[in-house]
């Protein structure tokens, strides 16, 4: 079998929904970037580091799409996915 693993296109599709510009009046993107620079987080744990986790989910996906943070797409994207600073990880 050739090509990408099944979860890769699904992960890219999940990220691409946040490709359009959006406002961040609560500064959630700054909070997310500050947290992920300290250490890698599971997606759900990362958004929980912010003041408004439910809204931060949307901003986290946008930062992943814009490559300001990184995620390992060899595993399905979801709450358990590891999120890293942009530029790679030791995994």
C-alpha positions as CSV (number, residue, x, y, z in Angstrom):
1,X,0.0,0.0,0.0
2,X,1.4,3.4,-0.9
3,X,0.5,7.0,0.1
4,X,-0.3,8.6,3.4
5,X,-1.7,6.9,6.5
6,X,-5.4,7.4,6.7
7,X,-5.2,9.8,9.6
8,X,-2.9,12.3,7.8
9,X,-5.5,13.7,5.3
10,X,-8.1,13.7,8.1
11,X,-5.7,15.7,10.4
12,X,-4.9,18.2,7.6
13,X,-8.6,18.6,6.9
14,X,-9.3,19.3,10.6
15,X,-6.6,22.0,10.7
16,X,-7.5,23.6,7.4
17,X,-10.9,24.8,8.7
18,X,-9.1,27.5,10.6
19,X,-7.1,28.9,7.6
20,X,-9.0,32.2,7.4
21,X,-8.0,35.3,9.4
22,X,-9.7,35.8,12.8
23,X,-9.4,38.3,15.6
24,X,-7.9,37.4,19.0
25,X,-9.2,40.1,21.4
26,X,-8.6,37.8,24.4
27,X,-4.9,37.2,23.6
28,X,-5.4,33.4,23.5
29,X,-2.8,32.8,20.8
30,X,-0.2,34.6,22.9
31,X,-1.1,32.3,25.8
32,X,-0.9,29.2,23.7
33,X,2.4,30.1,22.2
34,X,3.9,30.9,25.6
35,X,2.7,27.6,27.0
36,X,4.0,25.5,24.2
37,X,7.4,27.1,24.2
38,X,7.9,25.9,27.8
39,X,7.2,22.2,26.8
40,X,5.1,20.0,24.6
41,X,1.5,19.5,25.7
42,X,-1.3,17.2,24.7
43,X,-3.8,19.3,22.7
44,X,-6.5,19.3,25.5
45,X,-3.9,20.2,28.2
46,X,-2.5,23.0,26.1
47,X,-5.9,24.7,25.6
48,X,-6.6,24.3,29.3
49,X,-3.6,26.5,30.0
50,X,-5.5,29.5,28.7
51,X,-8.2,31.7,30.4
52,X,-10.9,30.4,28.0
53,X,-10.2,26.9,26.9
54,X,-13.3,26.4,24.7
55,X,-12.4,29.4,22.6
56,X,-8.7,28.6,22.7
57,X,-9.3,25.4,20.8
58,X,-10.1,27.4,17.7
59,X,-7.1,29.5,18.1
60,X,-4.8,26.5,18.7
61,X,-6.0,24.9,15.5
62,X,-5.3,28.2,13.7
63,X,-1.8,28.3,15.1
64,X,-1.2,24.7,13.9
65,X,-2.5,25.5,10.4
66,X,-0.2,28.6,10.2
67,X,2.7,26.5,11.5
68,X,3.3,28.6,14.6
69,X,3.0,25.3,16.5
70,X,3.5,21.8,15.4
71,X,1.6,18.5,15.8
72,X,2.6,14.9,14.9
73,X,0.1,13.8,12.2
74,X,1.3,10.2,12.3
75,X,-1.3,9.8,15.0
76,X,-5.0,10.9,14.7
77,X,-5.5,14.6,15.6
78,X,-7.5,15.1,18.7
79,X,-7.3,16.0,22.4
80,X,-4.5,13.4,23.0
81,X,-2.3,14.7,20.1
82,X,1.1,16.2,21.2
83,X,1.6,19.8,20.3
84,X,5.2,21.2,20.0
85,X,6.8,24.5,19.4
86,X,7.2,25.2,15.6
87,X,10.5,23.9,14.4
88,X,10.3,20.3,15.5
89,X,10.7,18.1,18.5
90,X,13.0,15.3,19.7
91,X,10.3,12.5,19.3
